[in-house]
């Protein structure tokens, strides 16, 4: 008969609690990797972009973009958008762009606040499906935008 020592039992219980917490916040992805709910939200609208560099439960980081949960209050003044960044909330997720490149978007819908806190005069462009400019934002600018439909954007 094996006797389980209290320390081993405590360690096993801790591992079980940690595993159930991860399972509650993530789904199995192909290949056995774990995907957080936040990464699923980012993947939904950034499907045509390179894969993220770093994923945690709180942030998905790409080269030039950080995706986090949106703040509870959803006004442009609440975005905490760093200088040199273009930030917005889409479908309850905050997107913080800080690299000058074109980002392809999918399923980018709804209304949400934005803050263009880039160098004064920097123009962010938002594009239609055919590549034509839908609207622009010149830094500094903050407000609410209709994302229906935005197919790509270029922060600078």
C-alpha positions as CSV (number, residue, x, y, z in Angstrom):
1,X,0.0,0.0,0.0
2,X,1.4,3.4,-1.0
3,X,1.2,6.3,1.5
4,X,0.8,9.7,0.0
5,X,2.6,12.4,2.0
6,X,0.8,15.7,2.7
7,X,3.4,17.7,0.7
8,X,2.8,15.5,-2.4
9,X,-0.9,15.8,-1.9
10,X,-0.7,19.6,-1.7
11,X,1.5,19.8,-4.8
12,X,-0.9,17.5,-6.7
13,X,-3.9,19.6,-5.6
14,X,-2.1,22.8,-6.6
15,X,-1.4,21.4,-10.1
16,X,-5.0,20.4,-10.5
17,X,-6.3,23.8,-9.6
18,X,-3.8,25.5,-11.9
19,X,-4.7,23.2,-14.8
20,X,-8.4,23.8,-14.3
21,X,-7.9,27.5,-14.3
22,X,-6.0,27.4,-17.6
23,X,-8.6,25.1,-19.1
24,X,-11.3,27.6,-18.1
25,X,-9.6,30.4,-19.9
26,X,-8.3,28.6,-22.9
27,X,-9.3,26.1,-25.5
28,X,-7.3,23.4,-27.2
29,X,-5.9,24.4,-30.5
30,X,-4.5,22.2,-33.3
31,X,-1.2,20.7,-32.4
32,X,-2.0,20.6,-28.7
33,X,-1.1,24.3,-28.0
34,X,-3.3,26.4,-25.7
35,X,-5.1,29.5,-27.1
36,X,-6.3,32.1,-24.7
37,X,-9.7,33.8,-25.2
38,X,-7.9,37.0,-25.9
39,X,-5.8,35.4,-28.6
40,X,-9.0,34.0,-30.2
41,X,-10.5,37.5,-30.2
42,X,-7.3,38.9,-31.9
43,X,-7.2,36.0,-34.4
44,X,-10.8,36.7,-35.3
45,X,-10.0,40.2,-36.7
46,X,-6.3,39.7,-37.5
47,X,-6.5,36.4,-39.4
48,X,-4.4,37.6,-42.4
49,X,-1.5,38.9,-40.3
50,X,1.6,37.1,-39.0
51,X,1.2,35.0,-35.9
52,X,1.7,36.7,-32.5
53,X,5.2,36.8,-31.0
54,X,4.1,36.4,-27.4
55,X,0.7,35.3,-25.8
56,X,-0.3,35.5,-22.2
57,X,-3.7,35.5,-20.6
58,X,-3.6,39.4,-20.5
59,X,-2.0,40.3,-23.8
60,X,-1.3,39.1,-27.3
61,X,1.8,40.8,-28.7
62,X,2.6,41.1,-32.4
63,X,5.5,43.0,-33.9
64,X,4.0,46.5,-33.8
65,X,0.7,45.7,-32.1
66,X,-0.5,44.7,-28.6
67,X,-4.0,43.3,-28.1
68,X,-5.6,43.4,-24.6
69,X,-9.0,43.4,-23.0
70,X,-10.8,46.7,-23.4
71,X,-11.1,48.8,-20.2
72,X,-14.5,48.6,-18.5
73,X,-15.4,52.2,-19.5
74,X,-15.2,52.4,-23.2
75,X,-14.7,56.1,-24.1
76,X,-11.7,57.3,-26.1
77,X,-10.4,59.1,-22.9
78,X,-10.1,55.7,-21.2
79,X,-7.9,54.0,-23.8
80,X,-4.6,55.0,-22.1
81,X,-3.0,55.2,-25.6
82,X,0.8,55.8,-25.4
83,X,2.5,58.6,-27.3
84,X,3.2,57.4,-30.9
85,X,0.4,54.8,-30.8
86,X,-3.0,54.4,-32.5
87,X,-5.5,52.7,-30.2
88,X,-9.0,51.5,-30.6
89,X,-11.6,49.1,-29.2
90,X,-13.3,46.6,-31.5
91,X,-15.7,44.0,-30.1
92,X,-14.6,44.5,-26.5
93,X,-10.9,44.2,-27.4
94,X,-8.3,46.9,-27.3
95,X,-5.9,47.2,-30.2
96,X,-2.7,49.3,-29.7
97,X,-0.8,49.8,-33.0
98,X,2.7,51.3,-32.9
99,X,4.4,50.1,-36.1
100,X,4.0,51.8,-39.5
101,X,2.7,49.0,-41.7
102,X,-0.6,47.9,-43.3
103,X,-2.7,45.6,-41.1
104,X,-5.2,43.3,-42.9
105,X,-8.4,42.9,-40.9
106,X,-11.3,40.5,-41.0
107,X,-14.7,40.7,-39.2
108,X,-13.9,44.2,-38.1
109,X,-17.4,45.5,-37.2
110,X,-19.3,47.6,-34.7
111,X,-18.7,51.0,-33.2
112,X,-15.9,51.8,-30.8
113,X,-13.6,54.5,-29.5
114,X,-10.3,55.3,-30.9
115,X,-7.3,57.5,-30.0
116,X,-4.7,58.6,-32.6
117,X,-1.9,59.6,-30.2
118,X,0.9,59.5,-32.8
119,X,3.3,62.4,-33.6
120,X,1.1,65.4,-34.4
121,X,0.1,65.4,-38.1
122,X,0.5,61.7,-38.6
123,X,-2.4,60.4,-40.6
124,X,-3.9,56.9,-39.9
125,X,-5.8,55.5,-42.9
126,X,-8.7,53.0,-42.8
127,X,-9.5,51.1,-46.0
128,X,-12.5,49.5,-47.7
129,X,-12.4,46.0,-49.1
130,X,-11.3,47.3,-52.6
131,X,-8.3,49.2,-51.0
132,X,-9.8,52.7,-51.3
133,X,-9.6,55.0,-48.2
134,X,-12.8,54.8,-46.1
135,X,-11.7,57.5,-43.6
136,X,-8.6,59.0,-42.1
137,X,-7.5,60.3,-38.6
138,X,-4.9,63.0,-38.2
139,X,-3.0,62.9,-34.8
140,X,-3.9,64.0,-32.3
141,X,-7.6,62.9,-32.6
142,X,-9.9,60.9,-30.4
143,X,-13.5,59.9,-30.8
144,X,-15.9,57.0,-31.8
145,X,-15.7,55.3,-35.2
146,X,-17.9,52.9,-37.0
147,X,-15.8,49.9,-38.1
148,X,-18.4,48.5,-40.5
149,X,-16.6,47.5,-42.6
150,X,-12.9,48.2,-42.3
151,X,-10.7,45.7,-44.2
152,X,-7.3,47.1,-43.4
153,X,-5.6,50.0,-41.7
154,X,-2.3,51.8,-41.8
155,X,-1.5,53.7,-38.6
156,X,0.9,56.1,-40.2
